[in-house]
Amino acid sequence: MLLRGHRGASRILALLILCCTACSLCRGAETTTAAGILAETGVNGGLIVHLGCGDGRLTAALRLDERYLVQGLDTDAANVENARATIRGLNLYGPVSVGEFDGTHLPYIDNIVNLVVSEDPGTVPMAEILRVLAPRGVAYINNGGSWQKTTKPWPEEIDDWTHYLHGADNNATAMDTRVGPPRCLQWKSDPLWCRSHNGVASSIALVLSARGRLFSVIDEGLTGQPGLPDRWTLVARDGFNGKLLWKKQLAKPSKRSLVAAGEKLYLICAGGELTILDGATGRVLQTCPNIKSANELVCAEGIVLVHLADRRSEGHAIVGVDADSGLSVWRTSAKSFVTGSLAAADGQAYYNADGKIVCLDLHKGNERWRAPCKSGRSGTIMIYRGVVFSTSGTLRAFAAETGEALWNGPSVHSRLGAFGASGLIWLSDIQEPGRTFLWTPAPVVSTGYDPKTGKVRRTITIPQLITPGHHIRCYPAKATDRYLLLPKRGVEFVDLVGENHIRHDWLRAPCGHGVIAANGLLYAPPHPCFCYPGVRLVGYNGLSVDTGKQPPPPTNRLHRGPAFGQLPTPHSPLPTSSWPMYRHDARRSGAAGCGLPVQLQPLWKQELGGTISQPVVADGRVLVAEKDAHSIRCLDAETGKPLWRYTADGRIDSSPTLHQGLVLFGSTDGWVYCLRASDGQLAWRFQAAADGRRIVAFDQLESIWPVHGSVLVQNGLVYCTAGRSSYLDGGIRVYALEPRSGKVVHEAHLESPQADVTQTAGRPFDMEGARSDVLVSDGTDIYMFFQRFAPDLTLKPTPRITKLGDREVGLHLISNAGFLDTSWYDRNFWMYSKRWPGFYFGYDAPKVGQILAFDDETTYGLHVFTSRQGHAPRFWPGTGGYELFADDNRNEPVLRPTAIGREKGIGFSRTLPPKWSVRIPIRAQAMVLSAKHLYVAGPPDVVLEDDPMAAFEGRAGGRLWVVSTEDGKRLAEYNLEQPPVFDGLSAAGGRLYMATDDGCLTCLGEKQ
């Protein structure tokens, strides 16, 4: 990034200060109000850091609206606590947070903060402030009563991506020298998945970037249900930290219906009308009523070039529109038009029509030349170094000045593309054997041609770059001026300058679109792929080559709190009637240790607000995590009366764990916490993260190495992980801690090396590596996806069974997506088995569902995707209910001979029928097993004609059923005002506790 440890810090600081825009603003009190500060700095959304937050009032006020994420920092612990109380009182905690820091090092990665505000920066060096500021970010510092604004300059080595194919020239090559093989996560956001691999073309239509903002056209309809309506949305995020800025609903777009240029967006709306939006806010600046039936556009040199398709006369027109006024400057007609051929560069406009490439003056519209060039219905014109290329079919080159035919080249692969980079035109070839059971590596050959003559200037052959099997991905390759970014298994980097060729099979992009390179980052939107479960990244990811200058490692990772040494005396294990941890026990069984009544009545209800976790209950207390508010809440289990609250430095994504009078949990701030259960006082906290740096993930600040809330306690030790991926940021750290002291007893480190493309081509559907998840036990060993640890954290082997990555493991609860993934993507499932499923489907297998509960003999679950359509399991909501089932635990999933090694085949099957199977009209997203009864709750299975998403978004209420474990018969039914959160039921002491979508915690049972 901009400041690297090996560079001369003083030289860079001097250069930055020289380049920065700085002005002394000696103004009155208006500049110290939040509105005044934002007006003076011109910051429109993103991440704000307030140094010296004091009582937190200004910190809170800096969040003028939802476009802003704000963190206050202070060196005084008392100030931090006071500021937190202030912000909690305003119900803003989470989007506004406060942390303690050392007064010198800012706890953020490079290039992430949009505004730093400080009335007294103290000992924080200006170099440190500039390090964390994003390009065009602002430091607003009071020096001796004079406010000074310093703007970080835009580096020359990074680039925008303003059109579908990078720019108006249709050369999908970023002039960005920072982008390279990624090793670090810059930011992460929703959605986790594209909606489906089947039934929708892609959930990502377009991704653009301009002025440091990222604009994505996303189908935000329900994941896993392609039969429900689309919900196309234009989503604007900050390109450097991923903070959501605004959203705008769209009609179904095309890839060439949106352009980002400077501070403006040019959008073809429904009906083909051209609309101009403000990129910072999404506000409509103006419409262009004289532009109708627009089909595609590009923007260059202040001219918006628009293709109009008049469906009434079946004629076509090309119009030049002034980018500022929205008024037409010139217009020309054509009998035909080749879709995707519109382009502009160097004062000229191009398109393919009537069997010819037509060149016009971009500003006046008069024709300059025509050249014969037949094409099909679609084809791309690309301009590079004074040469016009037709890349549809055979590559053809024409002189941009005259239209003279220069040379013809080989055919252009529709997904491998043609690129102008490093002074040459590059074509790549992968000799695919097609679908075969023989996985033979195929070399990649990338050939560089002279743009003007067509002579071969360079050939790069990489024998082991491409992992065999499957086909080239259904998204186009992209490039930077140094690298080709090929789409075979994930993203393969072909180095056009050196030898840094590398593949990233653990990284995937969406069908139809792929990745883009901009702002020094590689952006990988969500995908619908099933390969490499347990390793491959999910979600919307911004990735970097490195995170620049690193702070010093922590000298004291264990901090003692006021309750340290004053903890309750260890006692015998908690009564079995308790529910002390996530899903009750270390096996995550979801089975209560107590009976529950069939006839339930509300005993109490507490409105906590926000998103809360599954409750845990023991010793007369019930606790939940207020996930987005960074807090643990403790209530009296008998009455629901609030007892205490503790706030951490980051989200707490799942339930805490109760153990011998202690409350143990992790936070996305990278720390593990131990509180005294009686009053919430801190006993100790342990920094599991390698250092204190933060990124933005899901619109809040998180450590580079987050810790899941639900730590696992087994045999007197606390097990947890810190990190996201073994391929990013130095990998994942796994710890076993002593619960009363926080002492590290065992430690493991999972870091996967980058692929050596000189030695091996890799495996097509299965690879080594790891992603973090809530840990689960089989009673002895501990699991994280297919990684298996002994109690001392020694990594144990999980031998492969077949070539598609299924592995031998101990009998335990498995999720191939992660236990906290609530999306119910149609290729994901839970499974109680001795076999990691690998690449195989499970929709026809026993003990498989979207949520499960089990005891020693039987597994119960909700089976959603019970049929198949195309390449994915399928379910049609509102047509017959969901399958609730019971399976004997000995009924293991098996592979029929015809399914072994078959890609996207039937997958696992059953040898015995279920004990029972019934259809229920509930999308049961919460489940508790209790003695002879199964309790399931969720929204009703209805798709309302006037509001098809009502049930899935909580507007249709919820249902709670009590079902007999003997035969699946319904014993009782209750209507709920709100459905539970996913996995939001627990049971203890003969009572049922339920966390609902509206942030309420309800206790149900028998009234005495």
N, C-alpha and C positions, 0 to 999 in steps of 0.2 A: 504494500500500500504506500501512501505518500511518504510517511516517515519510517524508514527501515533502520534497524539497529546498526548495520554496518556502514551507514552513511555518516557524514560529519554533521552532527546535530546543530552546531552553531551556524554552519554555512547554510543549511536548509532553513533555519529559523530566520536568518537575515534575508534570504530570498523571499520567504513567505511574507514577511512584514513589508518588504519592498513592494511586492505584488498586490498585497491586500488593499482593499478600499477602506481607508480609515478616516473617520471624521470625529471631531470633538463636538459633542452635543450638550451645550450648557443650557439646559432648559429647566423649566419648573417641575413641579410635582407630577405633571401629567406623564412625564417619561418614566416615572417609577410606579405607575399603575400598570396592571397587566395589559389593558387595552392600549395604553400609551407606548409601552415597550414593544408590543407586536406591531403597532402602527409605525413606529420609528424604524424597526428592523426589517419590516416587510416580510416576515416569516409567515407563510400560509400553511400551517399544519406541520406535522412531524414530531420529532422528539426534542423536548426542551429540558435542559438541565439548569437548575437554580442552585448556585453555590452559596452556602451560608443561608439556609432556608429559614432560620429563626423559628417563629411560631407557626410557620406553614401557611399563613394567610395569602401571601403573594404567590407562593408555590401553587396553591389550589386555584387562585384566580388566573394563573397563566393558562389553565385549560379553559379557554373561552368556549370551546365546543368540542365535539367528538373527533375533530381532525387532529387534536393535540394529545400527545402522551408526555407527561411531565414527571420528572424526578427531582426532588430536592436532596441536597447533600449537606451534611454538617459534620464537623469534627467533635461536637459536643453531644454526648449520648442523651442528656436531658432535653436538649433542643429537639433531637430526633423523636423522642417519645411525645413531647408536647405537640410537635407538628403532626405526628400521626393521629393523635387524638383530635386535633382540629380538622383534619381531612376526613377522618371517619365520621365526625359529626356532620359533615356536609355530604355524606354518602358518595364520596368520590374516590375512596381508597381503592387502589388497583390501577386505574388509568392515571391517577396521581399517587405517587409513593414517595417515601423518604428513606434515606439510608445514611449510615455513618461511613465516613472515609478518612484516610490518613492525612488529608490536607495537602497532599502533593500529587498523588497519582489518581487520575480519574478512572473509575472502574468500567471502562467501555472499550470495545475494539476500535480500530481506526475508522475514520470516515463514516460516522454513524449519527452524530448529533446535529440537529438543524439550528439550534440556538442555545448558547450558554449565556446566562444572565448572572451577574454578581455585583453586589454593592461593595464587596470587599473580597477580592480573590485570594487574599492572604498569601500563602506560600505556593499556590498552584502556578507553575511557570506558564507563560504564554505559549511556549512550545507544546506543552501538554494540552492546552485548550485547543490549539490548532490541530494537533494530532487527531483528536476525537471529532472535530467538526467535519461534516460532510462538505464536499465541494459546493460552493455558494452558501454554506452555513455561516452563521453570524455569531460573533462574540460581542456582547453588550456589557461593557465593564465600566464601573464607576471608579475613576482615579482622582482622588482628592476633590470630590464634588463635581467633577466633569465626566459626563457619560461619553464613552468612546465606542463607536461601532467599527468592528473589523470584520470584513467579509473574506472568507477563504476563496482563493481563485479556483477556477475550473482548470484542471490539469490538461495539458495538450495531449497526453497519452491515452485519454479515455474518450469514448464516443457515445453518441446517441444511436437509437434504432427507431427511425421515425415512420417507416413504411413496412408493409408485410415483408418485403425483401430488402430490408435495411434502409434504402433511400429511394429517391425518385428514379435513379439509374437502374434499379432492379438488380444490382450486384449485391447479393446477400453476404457481404463481407464487411465486418466492422473494422474501422481503423482504430483499433483499441489494443495497445500493446501490453496492458495489464492482464487481460484475460488469458488464462492458460489452464492447464489441468488442475482442477480444484482440489484443495486440501482442507478448506475451512468453510464453515457456514457463516454467512453474513446475516441472513435473516430467514424467517420461516413463517408461513401463514396458511390459512385455510384456502380452498378446500383440500382435504386429504387425498381425494380421489376424483378422477373423472367419473361421470355418472354411471357409465357402464362400458364394457367392451363390445356390447352387442345391443342394437336397437337405437343407438345414437351415433352419429358420425364422429363427434368429438365434443367434449365439454369446453374446449378452448378454441375459439375461432381466431384470435389475434392477440399478440402482445407487442406493444410499442413502448418506446421510451424517449422523452425529450425533457430538457431542463431538469434532469435528475428525478423525474417522476416516471412511474411505470403504469401503463394503461393496459388492462387486460379485458378482453371480451369473453365472459365466462357464462356457461349455462349453470345457474345455481339451482336448478330443479333437484328433486330428491335423488340422492345417491342410491344406486342399486335398483331403481325403479324407472327404466326408460319408457314405460308406457304412460307415466304421468306427464303433465304438461312441462314444456321447456320454460325456463325463466332466464332469458338472456339478459345479462347485466354488464354494463361498462363499469369496471372497478379501477379506481385510481389509488395507487399506493406510492409512498416515497420510495424511490429506487434504491436508496442506500440503507434504509432500515426497515422497509416493508410496512410502515405504519399506514393503516387505511386512512385515506383522505376523503373520499366520497364515492358514492355509487349512483348509477342512473340506469333505469330499466330501458331495454332496447327491444325493437322488433328483431327477428332473426337476421343476423348480419352476414356479410360476406367478408372474405379476407382483405378485400381492397375497398371497403366502404368507410375506412377510418384512416386518417393521417394525423400525426402529431407534428406540429411545426412551432418551435419556440414556446410561447405561452398559450398557444391556441390548439384546439382540436377541430378538425374538419370532418364532419360526420354526415353520411347519407342516411337519412331517416326513412321511416315507412312512407311509401309513395314516391321515393326517389328525390325528396327535397334536401338540398344542401343546408346544413346547420353548422354554425360556428359556436364552439363552447370555450369557456375559460378553463384552461388546464388545471389551475390551482383549486377551483371550487366546483367545476362542473356546471356552472351557471351558463345559460344560453345567452350568448352575446348578440347574435342576430341570426335570422333565417334568410335564405335567398329564394324568395318566391318565384323568381324567374327561372330557377333551375328545377326542372321536373324530370322524372324518369331517369335520374342519375344512376349509374350502374357501378362505376369505379372511378377512383381519382388518385392523383399524385400531386405533390406540392413542391415547387422549386423556384427559387429566386423571386419570391413574392407573387407567384402565379399558381393558382389551383387549377390543375388540368383535369377536366371532368369529361367522362364519356356518358352521353345520353342515349338511351335506347327507346325510341318512340314506338311503343307497341301497336299503336293504331295504324301508323303508316308503314311500319316495319323498316323505318329508316334509322340512321344513326347520325349523331353529331358529336364533335369534339369542341368543347368550350373552354376558353381561358377566362378565369375569374380572378379579379384582384383579391389577394389574400386579406387585405385590410378592410376594404369596403364591402366585399361580397358581391360587387357588381361585375357583370359580364364585360370583358374587354374585347373579345373576338369570338367568332363561331365559324365552324366549317362542317360540312356534311360528308357522309360516306354511305355507300350502299350496304356495306358489310363491315364487321368489326370483329377482330380476333380477341376473345376474352383474355385479359391478363397482359396484353401487349403494350398498354399505355406506359410511357416512360419519358423522362426529361433529364437533360444534363447540358451544361455549358451553353445555355441560351437557346437550346433547341428542344423541340417536343417530337415524340415518335409514337407511332402506333402501326399496327398491321391491319390493313383493310383492302378488300378487293384484290387479294393475291399479291399485294405489294407492301413493302415498308414505306411509310410516308413520313417525311421530315418537314416540320414546320418551324418557323420562328416562334419561340416560346412566348415572346412579349407582344408580337403583332399578329400572329396567326397565319401569315402568308407562307405558301408552300415553297420549300427550298429544293427538295428532290424526292423522287420515287425510285424504288429499286424492286424488281421482281423477287418475291419471296413467299411462295405458297406455304400455307400452314393449315392445320386443322381448325377446329372450333376454338381451341385455346392454344396459347403459346406466349412465351416471354421474350421481350426484347431487353437486352442488357447492354449498357454502355460502359466501356472501360478504356481509358487512355486514348481517347480520340477514335475508338473503333466501336461500331454498333454490331452486336451479336444477336442472331436469332438462335435461341436455345431449344426450340421445339423440334424434336427429332434430330436431324443432322445439324451440327454446329456450323453456322455460316457467318462470315465476317464481312462488314462493309465499312468503308471510310465514312466517318461521321461528317466530314466537310462536304463530300461530293456524292456519297452513295455508291461509289465504285465498289464492285465485288472484289474482295481481297483474297479470301481463301475459304475452303470448305474443310471441315474436320470430321471426326467420328461422331457417332450418335451420342446424345446426352441422356444419361439415365435420369428418369423423372425425379428420383429421390436423392441421388448422389449429386446431381446438379453440375453447373459450371460456375466458376468463381474467378474473378480478377483479384489476385493477391500477390504480394511480393513481386510485382512487375510482370507477372505471367498470367495466362489463362489456364486454370487447372481443371482437369477432368480425372475422375477416379473410377476404378473398375474393381469389382469384387466378383470373382467367379463362383457364383452360388450353385451348389449341386441340387438345390431344391429340397423338398422334404424327403428325408431319408433317415434310416436308422443308423447309417454310417456317418459319424461325425468327423469329417476330414477338414482340417484347417485350410482355408483358401487365402492366398496372399492378397494384399491390397497393393494395387499399382496406381500411383497418382502421377500424372504426366503434366508438365508445365509447358505451354506453347507460347511462342512469341505472339503478342496480340496483333501485330501488323502483318506478319508473314506466315504464321502458322507453323513455323519450324519448332521442333522439339528442343527445348533448352535444358530441361531437367526431368529425370525420371526417378521417383522414389518407390522402392519396393520394400514392403514390410511383411515378411512371411507369417508371423505369429500375432499380428495385431488383432485380427478378427476372430472372435469366438465362433466356432462352427454351429450349424444347426439353425433351424428357423429361417426367416426371410429378413431382408433389409427392412427396417422399421417403416411403418406407414407415416413417417414424417420426413420432411426434407432436411438435407444437410445444410449446415451454415458454415461460416468461416470468419476468421479474423485475418489481418494482414500477415500473420505468422502461421496460423493453424487452420487446417481443414477440420471441421467437427462432423464426423461421419456418423450415420444413425444405424449401425448394424444391430448390436445388442443393446446398447445404451448410448454412450457418447464416446467415440474414438477420436483421439487427437493425432493428426498427421502433422508433424513439425516441418514446415516448409523452409526453415532456416537452419535448424540444428538437427539433433537426434533425439529430442525429447518426445518420441512417439509413445502414447500410452492409451489404454482403454479404461473405461469406467462402466463395467457391467452393472454395478450397484446403483447407477444413476440412470434415470429414465425420463422421457418427456412425452407429452400427449400426442396421440395420433393426429395427423393432419397439420400439426403446427411445429412441434419440436422446440428446441431451445433457442434463445437469442443471447447475443453478447453485447453488453452495453454498460456504461458507468464503471468499467473495470471489473464487472461481475459477469458470471454465467447464470442466466435465469432458466430454471427448469420448472415449468408449471406441472400441475398434478397429472398423473397418467392413469390408465385403466389396466395395467399389466400385472401378470400373475407370477412372472419369473422371479427367482431368487427371494422367496419369502423369508422374512427374518433377517435379511441383509439389505435389500434395496430400499432406498429412500422413498418416502411418501410425502405428500403435501406440496406446497408451493415453496420453492427454495431459491434463495439468492446465494451464490457460492463464489468464493474468492480463492486466489492462489495461496495467499497467506494473510495473516492478520497483522502484519507489520510488527512494530516495536512491542515487545512483551514486558509487562511489569515484573518486578522481582518476585520470585516465588515466596509464598507465605512462610514466615519464620515460626509462627505459632498457629497451628491449624486447629487446636483445641482451646476453646474459650470457656471458662467457668462462669456460671451465673450465680445469683444470690442463693439459690437453693442447693448448690453443690455442697455435699457433705451434710445436708439436712434432709435427706430423702427418707421415706418410710422404710422400716425394717422389712427385708424380703420375707414374703409369706408363701404359703403353699399355693399351687397353681389356682388360677381363677376357677370359680364354679363352672361346670359345663354349660350351665344355663346362660352364661355371658356370651357376648359377641365382641371379642376383644380386638379384632383386626379385619381388614378388608376381606369380605366373603367368608368371614367367621374364623378361619384357621389358616395355617401355613400351606395347606393343600388347596386353599381357595375353593372349598367345597360348596359354599352357599347353603350348607345344611346346619340348621340351628341345633343347639344342644338342649332344647327344651320343647315341650309341647305348646301348642297354641290353640285357642278356642276357634270353633267354626263361626260362631256368632260374635261379630266384632262391633264395637262401638267406639267412637272417638273419645279418648280420655283427656287429651290436651293437644293444643296446636300452637306453634310459635312461628311467627313470620320473621324470618331472618333476612330475606332478600338475597338477590344475586343467585349464583349457581352453587349449590351445596352438594356434598358428597354423600355416599352411603353412610348412615350412622354407625358408630361403634358404641357398645354399651357394656359397662362393667362397674362393679362397686358403687352402684346407685347413680352413676353418671352416664350421660349420653353425649357423645362428641361428634361433631361434623367439621369438615373443612369447608370454609367459605372460599372457594377456589380462587376466584378472580380478586377477592379482597385480601388475599395473603394471610388469612386468619384461621385459627382453630377456635371454635366456640364450644363451650361446655355448659350443659344444662342439667338440671336435676331430672333423673330418669322417672321419678314418681310424679312430679308436678309440671315439668317443662320449664321451671323457673331458670332464667339465665344465671350462671354462677361466675364464669370468668371468660375472658377472651385474650388470646395471644396473637400478635401480628409478627410475621416473619418478613424477610426482605424480598420475597417473591411469591408467585403463585404456589398453592398447595393443591396438586392436581387430583388427589385421591385421599381416602380415609387415613387418619392417624392409627397408631397401634397402641393399645393399652397393655401394660406389663408391670405387675407388682407395684402398683401405685405410681407408675411412670406413664407419660404420654410421649411416644416416640414417633417422629415423622420426618420426612424430607421435604425440601422446597426447591423450586426451580431456581432459587438464588444460589444453588450449589452446596447448601449446608444441610446437615442432619441435626435435628433438635431433640433435646430431652427436657420435658417439663415435669414439674411435680403435679400430679393429677389433682390434688386437693385444692390448689389455688392457682395453677397455671404459671407459677414462678419458674424461671429458667434455671435448670441444673447445669447443663452444658450444651454447647453446639460445636459441631465438628465440620471443618471445611473439607468436604469431599472433592470439590472442584480443584483443579490444578492451580488456578489463580482466581482473582476476583473480577475478571472482565465480563461484561454483559453484551448481549445482542438483544434485538427485538424479535420475539417469537409470539405469534398469535396476538399481536398488538399490545404486548406488554414486555417489559424488560425481564430477561432471564439470563442466567449464567450460560457460558459456553458449554458447561458440563452440568446440566440440571439433575436434580435428584427427585425421583417420584415420591409423592406423599406417603404412600403405603410401603413402609419398610417391613421386612419379614423378620419375625422373631422365632427362632428355633433353637432348642437346647441351650437356652441362656445367652444367645448371641443375636445381635441385630445385623441383618444383612441388607445391603443397599448397593445401588449403582450410581455412578455420576458420568454423564456423557450422553451422546446421541447415537453415534455410529463409530465403529472401529476404523472407518476410513476417513474420518474427519477430526480435526482439532486434536490430534494425538491420541484418539481412541476413547475407550470406556474403562473407567476404574471401578472395581468391585471391592467392597469392604465387608469385613465382619468386625463389629464393634462390641465392646463390653458395655452393657446397657447402663450401669450405674456411674461409670466413669468416663465413657466415650473413648476409651483406649482402643487403638487398632490392634486386633488380635490376629487377623489374617487379611491379606490384600492380594488382589490380582489385577493385571492390566491387559486389556485386549486391544491391540493395535494391529491392523492389517496392513501389510506392505502394499505399495502400488504394484500393479501387474508388471511383470518383466516380459515384455513382448518379444524378447530375443530367445526366451526359453520355452514358453508354453502359451497355447491359445485359449486356455480356460475351458470351463464346462458350460454348456448352453443354458441349463435351467436351474443350476444349483452351484453355489460357490461358498467358499469359506468366508467368514466375516460375522459381524454381529450388529444388532441394533438393541438399544436399551428398552426394557419393559419392566413392568411390575414383576417381581420375582415370585416363583411358585415352587413348592416342594412336592416330592413324591413320598414324603415321610422321612427321607434320609438325604437324598441329593437335592440340589437346587437348580432351577432352570430359568433361562432367559432365551425365549424362542428355542432353537435347537442346541444352544450351548448348555452343557451339563457340568455343574461344579460339585465336587465333594464338599463336605462340611468345612474343610480347611481351605476351600476355594481353589484347590487343585483342579485343573480342567480335565474332565474325563472324556474319553472318546465316545463319539456317537456314530458308529459305522453306517455307511450308506448301504441300503438294501437293494435298490435298483438304480438305474442310470438317471432317474428323474428326481433324485435328491431326498427320497424318503429315508429315514434313519431310525436305528434302534435306540430307544430311550426307555426309561422307567415309566411305569403307569402313572400318568399325571395329567392335569388339565392343561390343554394347549390352546393358544390362539395364534393363528398364522398372521394376524394383523396387529396384535397388541391388545391387552385387556382393556385399555382405556379408549380404544377406537370405537366410537359410538355410531359410526356412519352406516353400518350394515351394508357395506359394499357387497355386491352379489357373488364375488369370488372368495370372500373371506368367511371364516367360520371358527367356532370353538369345537374342541374335540377332546374327549377323555379316552386316552389310548396309550399304548406302549410304543407307538410309532409316530414320529414326526412326519407330517403328510407330504412335505416337499412340494413338488409341482402338481400333485394330483388334486382333483376336486373331491369333495366329500358329500355332495348333495344326496347321494344314494347309499350312504354309509350309516352304520349304527353309531350311537353316542356322539352325534354331530348336530350342532345347531348354532343359532346366533347367540344364545345364552343357555347355560347348563347349571344344574345343581346335582350333587351325587352323594351317596353314602357308600358303605362298604359293599353293597350288593347291586345297587341300581343307579343308573344315570337318567335324569329327567331333563327335558329340554324343549325349546321351541324351535321347530324346524321350519324355516321360512321358504328357502329356495328348494322346492321338492321336484322341480322339473327342469328341463333344459331347452334352450333355444339358441342355436348358433354356437358361439364360443363361450357362452356363459350360462350358469344356472339362472332360472327365471321364476318370478312370482308375480301374479296379477292381483293387487290389493282390491278389496271390495267385491270379490267374486266367490268366496267360499271359505274364508277364514284361514287361520294358521294351524299347522300341525303341532299339537302338544303330544309328547311321547314319553314312554318309559322303556329303557333297554337294560337287559342284564349286563352287568359289567364284564362278564366273560365273553360277551358277543363283540369280539374285536373286528374292526374294519379289515377287509381283505381286498386284494387285487385279483380279479379274474385273469386267466392267462392272456386274454385278448386286450386287457387294459395295461399290462406291464410295459412300461417304457413308451406308451402311446401318448404323444403330445395332445393335450386338450381332449383326451378320451373321456370315458365315463368316470374314470377315477376309482375311488374305493366303493366297494359294495358290501352288503351284509350276507351272512350265511344263515342267520336265524331272523324270524320276524320280531318286531318289538313285543314287549310284554303287553303293551296296549298303545293305541294311537287314536286320538280324537281331534276333531276340528273345533277350534274356538274362535269366536269373533273378536279377538283381542290381539293387538300387536304387543305381546307380552315382553316388555323390555326390562322387567324386574321380576325376580323369582327367589323364593325362599322355600326350602324343604324343611318340614318340621314333623317328625314322627310319622303319623299316618296321613298327613295333609301336605299339599303343595299349594303355595300362595303365589299367584301370578297377577301382574298388574301392568296396564299400559293403555294407550288410546284405543278406541274402537276401530274395527276394520271396516271403515266406511270411506267412500270417495264421493263427496258431495258434488253435485253437478255445478252449482254456482260457486263452490269454494273447494276444489279438489284437494288442496293441501291442508285443510282445516284439522283433520285428525293428526297429521304428522307435525303440526306446529302448535298443538295444544289448544286449539279453538273448539274442539269437540269434546272436551273433558276426558275422563278416563274411566276404566273399569277395573275392579279388583275381584278376582274369582278365588274361591277356595275349592280345591279339587282333591278327590280321593286318590291317594297313591296306589291304591289297590287296583282300580280299574279306570281312572281318569274321569269319573263322573263328577259333575259340578255339584257341590254341596251348598254353596252360598255365593251370592253376587252382590256387589256394592258399587254404586255410582260414585265417581270422584270428580271434584270440581276441576282438578288438574291431574294429568298423568304423572307418574313418577319420573325422576331422572333415570337415565340408564343405570341399571344395577342399583337402584335406590331403595331397596328393601333390606331390612335386617330384623332379627328377632332375639329377644332376651327376656328372661324372667316371665315367660308366658305372655309377652306383649309383642306386637308388631310395630316397627318404626318405619316411617316412610318419608323420604325426601322427594319433594315434587318440583315441577318445572318452574313454579312461581317463587321458589326460595323458601317454601314453608316446610317445617318439620312437624309431622303428625304422629301421635302415639295412639294405637288402636288396641283394644283388649276387652275384657269383661269388666263391667262396673261392679264394684263390691257392694 
